[in-house]
Amino acid sequence: MKQKTFFKLALLFPYILWVICALVVFLLSSRELSETWNSVLIPFGLYTFGIFLWFIPYTLLAIGMWVWSRNKSIQAIYKAGMLAPFFLVLLMFVEAILFSFGTGGIKEMFNNAVSEALALGGFSLVFGYICVGIVLGLYKFLLSRNIIKEETTFNTEPFPSGA
């Protein structure tokens, strides 16, 4: 597998994680669990029900990154992947503003959007970097096993710097 292929497929990881978390929540919701286990399962539940908030912004982000990455270097794709949770926060802020329309005056709408975006942004950063960390770990593991082949990069600048 090529590195670019892996990075493009990695954009699907949040959806895969959502399916896993949804299955865990579904399978364990009917069981009597201790307080400790209920506390451990809270992140699974938050991520599972969070799809109602992050599905549209993340889907737009994933499509945008997929299209953008076509002619980019591995280094540029890697940097964009590391910044993806911040891009998601920006898209969620736009989502919060759009859903706040019609809630009163402009000032009230902006205050609601900011408070919602801060709360959602915090969760998005945490879960986003959990996903990025898992994908990065998987990438390094597959790279060490030679399942992912490093691509050679060529300088495509017409006038290399220093010339």
GIQUIJO-V288450 format. One record per backbone hydrogen bond with DSSP energy under -0.5 kcal/mol. CO is the residue of the C=O (numbers start at 1). NH is the residue of the N-H. E is the energy in kcal/mol with one decimal. If there is no record, write none. Layout:
{{CO/NH/E} {CO/NH/E}}
This chain:
{{1/149/-2.6} {2/6/-2.1} {3/7/-2.6} {4/8/-2.3} {5/9/-2.5} {6/10/-2.3} {7/11/-0.6} {8/11/-0.9} {9/12/-1.9} {10/13/-1.5} {12/15/-0.8} {12/16/-1.9} {13/17/-3.1} {14/18/-1.8} {15/19/-2.1} {16/20/-2.2} {17/21/-2.9} {18/22/-2.9} {19/23/-2.3} {20/24/-2.4} {21/25/-2.8} {22/26/-2.7} {23/27/-3.0} {24/28/-2.2} {25/29/-1.4} {28/31/-1.0} {31/33/-0.8} {34/38/-2.4} {35/39/-2.2} {36/40/-2.1} {37/41/-1.9} {38/42/-0.6} {39/42/-0.7} {41/45/-2.0} {42/46/-2.7} {43/47/-2.4} {44/48/-2.3} {45/49/-2.6} {46/50/-1.4} {47/51/-0.5} {48/51/-0.8} {49/52/-1.2} {50/53/-1.7} {50/54/-2.6} {51/55/-2.0} {54/58/-2.8} {55/59/-2.3} {56/60/-2.3} {57/61/-2.3} {58/62/-3.2} {59/63/-2.5} {60/64/-2.5} {61/65/-2.9} {62/66/-2.4} {63/67/-2.5} {64/68/-2.8} {65/69/-2.1} {67/70/-1.3} {68/71/-0.6} {69/72/-1.3} {73/77/-2.3} {74/78/-2.7} {75/79/-2.3} {76/80/-2.3} {77/81/-2.5} {78/82/-2.0} {79/83/-1.3} {80/84/-0.8} {83/86/-1.0} {83/87/-1.7} {84/88/-2.5} {85/89/-1.9} {86/90/-1.9} {87/91/-2.2} {88/92/-2.5} {89/93/-2.0} {90/94/-1.9} {91/95/-2.2} {92/96/-2.6} {93/97/-2.2} {94/98/-2.6} {95/99/-2.4} {96/100/-0.9} {97/100/-0.6} {97/101/-0.6} {98/101/-0.7} {100/103/-1.5} {105/109/-2.6} {106/110/-2.8} {107/111/-2.5} {108/112/-2.6} {109/113/-2.6} {110/114/-2.7} {111/115/-2.4} {112/116/-2.6} {113/117/-2.8} {114/118/-2.4} {115/119/-1.9} {116/120/-3.0} {117/121/-2.9} {118/122/-2.0} {119/123/-1.7} {120/124/-2.8} {121/125/-2.5} {122/126/-2.2} {123/127/-2.8} {124/128/-2.5} {125/129/-2.6} {126/130/-1.6} {127/131/-2.3} {128/132/-2.6} {129/133/-2.2} {130/134/-2.4} {131/135/-2.6} {132/136/-2.7} {133/137/-2.4} {134/138/-2.6} {135/139/-2.6} {136/140/-2.5} {137/141/-2.2} {138/142/-2.8} {139/143/-2.4} {140/144/-2.2} {141/145/-1.3} {142/147/-2.5} {142/148/-1.3} {143/146/-1.2} {147/149/-0.5} {149/3/-0.8} {154/156/-0.7} {160/163/-1.6}}
